[in-house]
Structures are given as C-alpha cells and as structure tokens.
Amino acid sequence: MNTLHPNLNGRMAPLLAWIGCLTVTCAVSADVPTYRVEVVAPYAVTTTLRGASEAGHMVGDQVLTGQGRAFVATQVDGLAILPLPDGYDASTALDVNRFGVVVGAVATSSPFDGGEPAVWTPDGNGGYDVQIPEQFTSLPSPLGELTISGGMAVAINDAGIIAGWSRFQGFQGGPTTLFSLNGPPIDARELGFEATVRDLSNGNELVGGSLRLDLDTGTVTDLGVPPPSQPGGIHFTHVIAFAVNDHGETVVAANLATSSTNWLTYTHRDGTGFAPLDPSQLPYVFVGFYDNNNRGDVSATGGVLFADEGVLTTGYDGLLDPIDGHWDTLIGFIANNRRVYTTAIDNDSGGNALVVLIPDSVFSDGFESGTTMAWDTIVRPGIDAWHE
C-alpha cells in the first residue's frame, strides 16, 4: 500500500507569474527540474512516510504483525525498523534532522491515541538508541490542573530542539511542549504559543494554528486569515500552519466559512501576507500535505510551486525523465536542493517503494543531501539553553 501521511515534517514568486501556468506542460517549458527516480527501499506492507531530512533520511512507520513500527531509511543503508523501549509494542517516527536523530512516539497500542514522546539517536555503530524524554506530571487546563499521560514528539531541528505536545489524561491532545534529552520539558504556552505545534524550522521557529513563535526572540506572530478570494466572497474562519522554512515563510490550510469544512492551501510571508498556492484549487473536505524549502518552493495539496521560475505544477509525474515514466509518485517532502522524498508505485511491476526524486540540476543551500554528519559533533545551543 502506497501512502504519504498528511503533514500533522519561500520566496514566493508574484502571483501573476503563476496564474494560468498550472500544467506540467507549462512547467517543463519554464525550465523547472526534470527528475529521475532512485529507489531508497521497496516495501510490501502498509508504509507511511511522515518526515525527511536535508541529509536524505526518511522516517515513518510500517505495519508489522498488526502493529505500527517506526522506521528510518536512507539511500545508503536502506530501511531499518527502529528499536522499542522495554514494555512497548508500537511506534511511529514523525521527523528527523540531518544528523539522523528521529522523533516520534512509542506505545503499547496506538502511538497516536496513547503514546509517549520518543527520541531515537544514532549509537555510532549503525544502530539507534531510544529514549523517552522527561515529561510533565500535570499541567493547568481550562478544566483545572490535569494529569499528563504521554504525548508525541512532532519535530526536531538541526540544533536539537524537540517540539511536540503533552496529552491531558482523558483527552486526545494537549499543550505544545519543548522536550529535551537532558532536562525538563517546557510548556510553550509560557512563551505565548497557544497552539498545537505542526513544524519547527532550523531558524528556531515553531508554527501551529495561526501562530508562529520565534524561540530566539520570544516573538509570537499571529498570521490571521486570508482575505476572501473576491469582494463579497466567502470568508475564512481560521488557518492551520503546517510547514515553515528557515525564513519564516509558512504553508497553511485555510478553512472556508461554509456549512461543511473545506480547506484551501495558502502560503504566507511577512510583508506580503497570504497568497493562494493554486488560485483554481477546489476546496478539499480534509486537510492535505504541506512542505516547503528555503528556496520558496512548495510541495503541497494544491500543487507544486517552483518559486524561482514562478511555475506551479500539479505534481511530479509529468516532470520525470521518460526512462522513469512508469513510476507514479505522490506529493513529497522537498529539500533545499530540490530533491523530493516520497513514495511511489512502479506501474510496470506493481511494487511500492520509498524513493528520492533527483533533479537534473544541483541546487545547493549550504548542504548537500546524501552526506552525513555525526550527532556527537553538534554544538547544541538549542533547547539546552533554556535550561541554563
């Protein structure tokens, strides 16, 4: 089964540059990349990709013997199932940084319904150590002080900052939490972040709901909502920011004020505000997939934007080298060098695989995908600074 999880892991070209250029044919004529497909790992069980790193790590979970199990995969090492702590039976991996440190959750049943935040760190011998970071005992809530019963680690950046949330006992969610491998957790509400975290940038910014928090300055920005698409048009009720790049540019799902929930994909940047990713996009009943890179490229439900060229395409299939035309790819995570990490079906064989789409031109943003660095070489100001 070929699945890519909705993302719970730019410099925007002027809107007029890409209105009307919504087809793959238009994209090719504008010199956007041609991609070749390289298989990272084939699979024959239900596999969900949930995150990727600039170094080429891919993380998610596979269903094995009825339980979800977290994995990490690279082109060099293939796919490896991550270890469980004693007493746990299931896990998921939600994000990974360029040093291969993976975050997610472990559980006795479903990590999403009753898990504990978890961090997997490379052990230096080709394997991983797993650790459950320190958690709160209880936290204030609108109903008074409530016991905390687990949670999830959702995102990690290259500085080692770990963001997630803590679960109020009896509920399916709770406040955004900054976890640490060597210190107590921090309630992000104390920093003014009253939202559920969805992403964390290497610029040390958290996003979730309509909020963006700069951890370096303590500044919270409310993005608001997009204006109606036309005078007298339907208003938006709220947005959920799902992705943020290192320049603070975000990709959001914006909810239309209709009788049923309908979502459109928008981008937001300071100074110019909101812009629809695809002006002709039809509203979706459910939120979709959202990712962006430091170039301003966006890979999301609604289309793939190549910012420098001002081109929007419907996906990656029409950009594949003809020799790889038998692959059917899904929207995936787009790196700073425009490599795309995703899942795909080989229509010739019927097989599924984790794949990386490699552009025909090299785009560097200070780091080349496919290289590796050791976790123990990191200078970690990051989250540890909060505990000094």
C-alpha positions as semicolon CSV with decimal commas, in nm:
position;residue;x (nm);y (nm);z (nm)
1;M;0,000;0,000;0,000
2;N;0,142;0,335;-0,107
3;T;0,070;0,613;0,142
4;L;0,208;0,952;0,237
5;H;0,076;1,096;0,561
6;P;-0,083;1,445;0,564
7;N;0,172;1,667;0,731
8;L;0,042;1,693;1,108
9;N;0,783;1,710;0,866
10;G;0,979;3,071;0,023
11;R;1,038;3,323;-0,150
12;M;0,705;3,346;-0,329
13;A;0,705;3,450;-0,692
14;P;0,445;3,714;-0,772
15;L;0,101;3,565;-0,800
16;L;0,056;3,683;-1,156
17;A;0,364;3,488;-1,261
18;W;0,195;3,161;-1,194
19;I;-0,176;3,220;-1,256
20;G;-0,258;3,025;-1,570
21;C;0,059;2,814;-1,554
22;L;-0,092;2,517;-1,378
23;T;0,002;2,228;-1,602
24;V;0,303;2,007;-1,629
25;T;0,347;2,115;-1,992
26;C;0,381;2,476;-1,882
27;A;0,624;2,373;-1,607
28;V;0,857;2,191;-1,844
29;S;0,874;2,486;-2,081
30;A;0,982;2,710;-1,793
31;D;1,295;2,503;-1,723
32;V;1,190;2,358;-1,391
33;P;1,381;2,040;-1,298
34;T;1,349;1,709;-1,474
35;Y;1,360;1,433;-1,215
36;R;1,499;1,083;-1,215
37;V;1,373;0,823;-0,967
38;E;1,605;0,639;-0,730
39;V;1,467;0,368;-0,504
40;V;1,553;0,402;-0,136
41;A;1,366;0,094;-0,016
42;P;1,094;-0,127;-0,169
43;Y;0,813;-0,242;0,060
44;A;0,524;-0,486;0,055
45;V;0,339;-0,381;0,373
46;T;0,145;-0,066;0,459
47;T;0,409;0,205;0,482
48;T;0,350;0,570;0,571
49;L;0,615;0,834;0,514
50;R;0,594;1,113;0,773
51;G;0,916;1,311;0,750
52;A;1,250;1,361;0,577
53;S;1,578;1,543;0,639
54;E;1,808;1,756;0,427
55;A;2,063;1,472;0,452
56;G;1,826;1,225;0,288
57;H;1,681;1,039;0,588
58;M;1,320;0,927;0,550
59;V;1,106;0,834;0,851
60;G;0,759;0,700;0,916
61;D;0,602;0,371;1,013
62;Q;0,521;0,029;0,872
63;V;0,253;-0,213;0,987
64;L;0,429;-0,528;1,108
65;T;0,237;-0,815;1,272
66;G;-0,057;-0,583;1,324
67;Q;0,138;-0,301;1,491
68;G;0,284;0,019;1,354
69;R;0,663;0,034;1,384
70;A;0,881;0,339;1,332
71;F;1,147;0,323;1,061
72;V;1,434;0,529;0,924
73;A;1,559;0,484;0,567
74;T;1,846;0,622;0,359
75;Q;1,982;0,552;0,013
76;V;2,300;0,413;0,168
77;D;2,153;0,187;0,436
78;G;1,802;0,112;0,312
79;L;1,516;0,081;0,560
80;A;1,565;-0,010;0,927
81;I;1,299;-0,060;1,192
82;L;1,377;0,149;1,500
83;P;1,402;-0,019;1,842
84;L;1,135;-0,007;2,110
85;P;1,187;0,060;2,479
86;D;1,109;-0,231;2,711
87;G;0,736;-0,274;2,759
88;Y;0,629;-0,104;2,435
89;D;0,485;-0,269;2,123
90;A;0,423;0,009;1,869
91;S;0,585;0,328;1,745
92;T;0,585;0,599;1,483
93;A;0,855;0,835;1,358
94;L;0,739;1,186;1,265
95;D;1,054;1,386;1,191
96;V;1,432;1,356;1,156
97;N;1,713;1,609;1,139
98;R;2,019;1,599;0,915
99;F;2,218;1,420;1,185
100;G;1,975;1,128;1,179
101;V;1,809;1,199;1,515
102;V;1,448;1,080;1,490
103;V;1,147;1,189;1,694
104;G;0,801;1,040;1,729
105;A;0,616;0,828;1,982
106;V;0,607;0,480;2,131
107;A;0,306;0,299;2,278
108;T;0,162;-0,029;2,393
109;S;-0,107;0,001;2,124
110;S;-0,153;0,315;1,910
111;P;0,116;0,587;1,932
112;F;-0,138;0,844;1,814
113;D;-0,402;0,762;2,076
114;G;-0,192;0,676;2,380
115;G;0,177;0,708;2,310
116;E;0,476;0,860;2,485
117;P;0,716;1,102;2,312
118;A;1,028;0,925;2,191
119;V;1,369;1,017;2,050
120;W;1,598;0,781;1,858
121;T;1,966;0,879;1,850
122;P;2,234;0,715;1,631
123;D;2,455;0,495;1,851
124;G;2,766;0,531;1,636
125;N;2,762;0,165;1,534
126;G;2,492;0,176;1,269
127;G;2,207;0,137;1,516
128;Y;1,986;0,358;1,730
129;D;1,925;0,419;2,099
130;V;1,572;0,510;2,203
131;Q;1,484;0,745;2,487
132;I;1,158;0,876;2,633
133;P;1,226;1,238;2,733
134;E;1,121;1,380;3,066
135;Q;0,752;1,466;3,076
136;F;0,523;1,678;3,294
137;T;0,326;1,515;3,573
138;S;0,035;1,757;3,534
139;L;-0,045;2,090;3,368
140;P;-0,314;2,357;3,401
141;S;-0,603;2,334;3,158
142;P;-0,937;2,514;3,108
143;L;-1,081;2,246;3,338
144;G;-0,818;2,296;3,606
145;E;-0,499;2,101;3,674
146;L;-0,499;1,777;3,474
147;T;-0,268;1,479;3,476
148;I;-0,041;1,436;3,174
149;S;-0,047;1,089;3,018
150;G;0,209;1,083;2,739
151;G;0,216;1,281;2,417
152;M;0,422;1,299;2,097
153;A;0,746;1,450;1,974
154;V;0,646;1,604;1,641
155;A;0,951;1,788;1,509
156;I;1,326;1,827;1,559
157;N;1,566;2,073;1,401
158;D;1,941;2,063;1,346
159;A;2,010;2,246;1,672
160;G;1,849;1,957;1,858
161;I;1,534;2,144;1,964
162;I;1,249;1,895;2,002
163;A;0,888;2,013;1,977
164;G;0,575;1,813;2,045
165;W;0,280;1,809;2,278
166;S;0,171;1,664;2,611
167;R;-0,155;1,472;2,644
168;F;-0,412;1,568;2,904
169;Q;-0,540;1,245;3,059
170;G;-0,880;1,159;2,915
171;F;-0,826;1,374;2,605
172;Q;-0,658;1,327;2,267
173;G;-0,433;1,631;2,285
174;G;-0,273;1,895;2,500
175;P;-0,033;2,188;2,500
176;T;0,274;2,225;2,282
177;T;0,583;2,112;2,471
178;L;0,956;2,158;2,415
179;F;1,126;1,833;2,512
180;S;1,491;1,776;2,595
181;L;1,714;1,471;2,616
182;N;1,885;1,606;2,926
183;G;1,645;1,840;3,102
184;P;1,284;1,908;3,198
185;P;1,015;1,993;2,944
186;I;0,889;2,345;2,876
187;D;0,523;2,437;2,831
188;A;0,520;2,653;2,516
189;R;0,217;2,840;2,650
190;E;0,459;3,010;2,887
191;L;0,624;3,153;2,574
192;G;0,291;3,272;2,431
193;F;0,238;2,980;2,191
194;E;-0,126;2,879;2,241
195;A;-0,145;2,634;1,950
196;T;-0,063;2,276;1,860
197;V;0,282;2,264;1,700
198;R;0,298;2,129;1,344
199;D;0,650;2,217;1,232
200;L;0,984;2,358;1,351
201;S;1,243;2,528;1,133
202;N;1,620;2,550;1,154
203;G;1,555;2,918;1,214
204;N;1,414;2,805;1,553
205;E;1,055;2,898;1,469
206;L;0,750;2,692;1,568
207;V;0,424;2,703;1,377
208;G;0,077;2,573;1,450
209;G;-0,275;2,711;1,425
210;S;-0,238;3,070;1,311
211;L;0,074;3,127;1,524
212;R;0,447;3,141;1,461
213;L;0,686;3,156;1,758
214;D;1,046;3,268;1,724
215;L;1,228;3,082;2,001
216;D;1,533;3,307;1,971
217;T;1,345;3,630;2,033
218;G;1,030;3,506;2,207
219;T;0,817;3,683;1,944
220;V;0,477;3,534;1,865
221;T;0,320;3,631;1,532
222;D;-0,048;3,575;1,458
223;L;-0,081;3,514;1,083
224;G;-0,454;3,587;1,084
225;V;-0,660;3,456;0,790
226;P;-0,652;3,520;0,414
227;P;-0,893;3,778;0,271
228;P;-1,189;3,649;0,066
229;S;-1,088;3,545;-0,281
230;Q;-1,312;3,816;-0,424
231;P;-1,513;4,111;-0,287
232;G;-1,818;3,975;-0,113
233;G;-1,678;3,622;-0,134
234;I;-1,676;3,354;0,134
235;H;-1,464;3,445;0,435
236;F;-1,210;3,218;0,602
237;T;-1,265;3,119;0,964
238;H;-0,913;3,011;1,060
239;V;-0,588;2,864;0,933
240;I;-0,357;2,584;1,041
241;A;0,011;2,645;0,968
242;F;0,166;2,311;0,877
243;A;0,511;2,398;0,738
244;V;0,769;2,671;0,792
245;N;1,106;2,727;0,628
246;D;1,413;2,893;0,777
247;H;1,293;3,236;0,658
248;G;0,964;3,215;0,846
249;E;0,760;3,154;0,532
250;T;0,471;2,919;0,601
251;V;0,229;2,690;0,421
252;V;-0,117;2,679;0,572
253;A;-0,454;2,513;0,531
254;A;-0,724;2,782;0,531
255;N;-1,080;2,690;0,626
256;L;-1,372;2,842;0,434
257;A;-1,678;2,953;0,631
258;T;-1,918;2,709;0,470
259;S;-2,168;2,457;0,603
260;S;-1,901;2,189;0,587
261;T;-1,528;2,209;0,649
262;N;-1,346;2,298;0,327
263;W;-0,975;2,367;0,305
264;L;-0,757;2,555;0,060
265;T;-0,378;2,575;0,053
266;Y;-0,220;2,918;0,108
267;T;0,129;3,047;0,164
268;H;0,223;3,331;0,399
269;R;0,525;3,554;0,416
270;D;0,587;3,864;0,625
271;G;0,536;4,184;0,432
272;T;0,314;4,041;0,159
273;G;0,081;3,820;0,365
274;F;-0,124;3,537;0,218
275;A;-0,130;3,407;-0,138
276;P;-0,324;3,105;-0,271
277;L;-0,093;2,827;-0,381
278;D;-0,327;2,743;-0,668
279;P;-0,589;3,009;-0,750
280;S;-0,800;2,744;-0,924
281;Q;-0,780;2,485;-0,644
282;L;-1,111;2,327;-0,545
283;P;-1,174;2,311;-0,169
284;Y;-1,090;1,981;-0,002
285;V;-1,303;1,835;0,274
286;F;-0,988;1,729;0,459
287;V;-0,653;1,896;0,508
288;G;-0,373;1,761;0,292
289;F;0,005;1,750;0,264
290;Y;0,226;2,058;0,311
291;D;0,601;2,118;0,287
292;N;0,834;2,396;0,173
293;N;1,205;2,463;0,141
294;N;1,435;2,761;0,183
295;R;1,416;2,849;-0,188
296;G;1,044;2,918;-0,150
297;D;0,941;2,601;-0,334
298;V;0,621;2,444;-0,202
299;S;0,515;2,080;-0,227
300;A;0,155;2,055;-0,114
301;T;-0,203;1,960;-0,178
302;G;-0,300;2,211;-0,443
303;G;0,021;2,185;-0,641
304;V;0,399;2,205;-0,651
305;L;0,538;2,559;-0,675
306;F;0,887;2,619;-0,817
307;A;0,938;2,967;-0,678
308;D;1,235;3,095;-0,878
309;E;1,067;3,000;-1,206
310;G;0,723;3,114;-1,094
311;V;0,573;2,783;-1,205
312;L;0,303;2,572;-1,043
313;T;0,257;2,208;-1,147
314;T;0,000;1,951;-1,046
315;G;0,264;1,706;-0,922
316;Y;0,593;1,539;-1,008
317;D;0,490;1,265;-1,252
318;G;0,499;1,495;-1,555
319;L;0,849;1,610;-1,461
320;L;1,003;1,262;-1,459
321;D;1,269;1,162;-1,707
322;P;1,097;0,949;-1,975
323;I;1,302;0,648;-1,866
324;D;1,123;0,668;-1,530
325;G;0,779;0,736;-1,673
326;H;0,647;0,407;-1,534
327;W;0,659;0,547;-1,179
328;D;0,351;0,701;-1,017
329;T;0,474;0,937;-0,743
330;L;0,294;1,113;-0,463
331;I;0,349;1,467;-0,336
332;G;0,654;1,453;-0,108
333;F;0,899;1,645;0,106
334;I;1,106;1,892;-0,099
335;A;1,462;1,963;0,019
336;N;1,659;2,284;-0,026
337;N;1,841;2,130;-0,325
338;R;1,503;2,031;-0,470
339;R;1,539;1,660;-0,410
340;V;1,197;1,515;-0,326
341;Y;1,145;1,234;-0,074
342;T;0,824;1,045;-0,132
343;T;0,656;0,713;-0,204
344;A;0,578;0,573;-0,546
345;I;0,423;0,282;-0,734
346;D;0,610;0,110;-1,017
347;N;0,335;0,059;-1,273
348;D;0,545;-0,199;-1,457
349;S;0,586;-0,432;-1,160
350;G;0,308;-0,314;-0,929
351;G;0,562;-0,272;-0,649
352;N;0,580;0,009;-0,395
353;A;0,890;0,192;-0,279
354;L;1,028;0,480;-0,081
355;V;1,201;0,690;-0,346
356;V;1,401;1,007;-0,389
357;L;1,340;1,222;-0,695
358;I;1,670;1,373;-0,805
359;P;1,665;1,692;-1,016
360;D;1,879;1,720;-1,326
361;S;2,045;2,033;-1,185
362;V;2,216;2,064;-0,847
363;F;2,069;2,327;-0,619
364;S;2,276;2,383;-0,305
365;D;2,167;2,566;0,007
366;G;2,481;2,513;0,211
367;F;2,430;2,142;0,249
368;E;2,415;1,857;0,002
369;S;2,161;1,581;0,051
370;G;2,316;1,240;0,087
371;T;2,605;1,349;0,310
372;T;2,610;1,256;0,675
373;M;2,734;1,412;0,995
374;A;2,771;1,262;1,339
375;W;2,525;1,357;1,611
376;D;2,803;1,382;1,868
377;T;2,976;1,660;1,670
378;I;2,685;1,904;1,713
379;V;2,729;2,221;1,912
380;R;2,387;2,231;2,073
381;P;2,281;2,575;2,197
382;G;1,920;2,493;2,107
383;I;1,689;2,366;2,371
384;D;1,965;2,318;2,627
385;A;1,998;2,697;2,652
386;W;1,651;2,708;2,806
387;H;1,779;2,504;3,099
388;E;2,088;2,708;3,181
